Amino acid sequence: MYINTNFRISGWLFPDGNWIDCNPWEHLKAAKELPFLIEKSKTCNKLQSLWEHEDEELLRSELAKIGMIKVCYYLIDADFLNTGQLYKLQELFALSPLDEEIEFIGRIKLKIQVRIFLKIKDPERLNNLFS
């Protein structure tokens, strides 16, 4: 069995299922440069107020509320998933070793092997696991 020990993904997954890569330590910096979020911040007062806030966790939390999902290696920071996002995550993790564990953090809390995650068809099964 071939194991890809260099498997590394890091980026943002948009509500429409589109993906953008970014460095693992620059998620929020990259988010502030995305046209989708720049436009969203102009119409969302809460997002706009958090844009320059020193506590970046507050901004990350607000981005999750509008459907943005942060992925860093095997950590998926998500409050909820839609079908397009689930399928994109499965596409990304299909290149990963199947025995690795993905950990959902954020509102969804779950550790799951990649091989099992790839079989999930309904995102509601994950959305119902929030704490």
C-alpha positions in Angstrom: 0.0 0.0 0.0 1.3 3.4 -1.0 1.1 6.1 1.7 1.6 9.7 0.8 3.5 11.0 3.7 3.7 14.5 2.1 -0.1 15.0 2.1 -0.7 18.6 3.1 -3.7 20.7 2.4 -4.4 24.1 3.8 -6.9 26.7 2.7 -10.5 27.9 2.7 -13.6 26.2 1.4 -16.3 28.6 0.3 -20.0 28.1 0.9 -20.4 27.3 -2.9 -17.8 24.5 -2.6 -14.9 26.4 -4.2 -11.5 25.9 -2.7 -8.6 28.3 -2.3 -5.1 27.3 -1.1 -3.2 29.3 1.5 -0.3 28.7 3.9 -1.2 27.0 7.2 -0.2 30.0 9.2 -1.9 32.6 7.0 -5.6 31.6 6.9 -7.0 34.9 8.2 -4.5 37.0 6.2 -5.6 35.2 3.1 -9.3 35.5 4.0 -9.0 39.3 4.2 -7.8 39.4 0.6 -10.6 37.3 -0.9 -13.0 39.3 -3.0 -16.0 37.3 -1.7 -15.2 38.3 1.9 -14.2 41.8 1.1 -17.7 42.3 -0.5 -19.4 40.4 2.4 -17.6 42.7 5.0 -19.1 45.8 3.3 -22.6 44.6 4.0 -22.1 42.7 7.3 -21.5 45.1 10.2 -20.3 42.4 12.6 -17.8 41.0 10.1 -16.6 44.5 9.3 -16.1 45.3 13.0 -14.0 42.1 13.4 -11.9 42.7 10.3 -9.2 44.5 12.3 -9.9 43.1 15.7 -6.9 41.8 17.6 -8.6 38.6 18.6 -8.5 36.6 15.3 -10.6 33.8 16.8 -13.6 36.1 16.7 -13.1 36.7 13.0 -12.7 33.0 12.3 -15.9 32.3 14.2 -17.8 34.9 12.2 -16.4 33.5 8.9 -17.7 30.0 10.0 -21.1 31.5 10.6 -21.3 32.6 6.9 -20.3 29.1 5.7 -16.5 29.4 5.3 -14.6 26.3 6.3 -10.9 26.5 7.3 -8.8 23.4 6.5 -5.3 22.9 7.9 -3.8 19.5 7.2 -6.2 17.0 9.0 -8.1 19.7 10.9 -11.4 20.9 9.5 -12.8 24.0 11.3 -16.5 24.0 10.4 -19.7 25.0 11.9 -21.8 23.2 9.3 -21.4 21.6 5.8 -23.5 21.7 2.7 -23.4 19.0 0.0 -21.0 20.9 -2.2 -18.6 21.4 0.6 -18.8 17.8 1.7 -18.0 16.6 -1.8 -15.1 19.0 -2.2 -13.6 17.9 1.1 -14.0 14.3 0.0 -12.2 15.1 -3.3 -9.4 16.8 -1.4 -9.0 14.0 1.2 -9.2 11.2 -1.4 -5.5 11.7 -1.9 -4.8 11.2 1.7 -3.8 7.9 3.3 -7.0 6.1 4.2 -6.0 5.3 7.8 -5.3 8.9 8.8 -7.8 10.6 11.0 -9.6 13.8 10.2 -10.6 15.9 13.1 -13.5 18.3 12.8 -13.2 21.3 15.2 -15.5 24.2 15.5 -19.2 23.5 16.0 -18.9 20.1 14.5 -16.8 17.9 16.8 -15.7 14.6 15.4 -12.6 12.4 14.7 -13.1 10.1 11.8 -10.8 8.0 9.6 -10.5 9.2 6.0 -11.8 5.9 4.7 -15.1 6.3 6.6 -15.3 10.1 5.8 -15.1 9.3 2.1 -18.3 7.2 2.4 -20.5 9.9 3.9 -23.2 11.0 1.4 -25.3 13.3 3.5 -23.7 16.4 5.2 -26.6 16.4 7.8 -25.0 13.4 9.4 -22.0 15.6 10.3 -24.1 18.7 11.0 -26.0 16.9 13.7 -22.8 16.1 15.6 -22.3 19.6 17.0 -21.8 20.2 20.7 
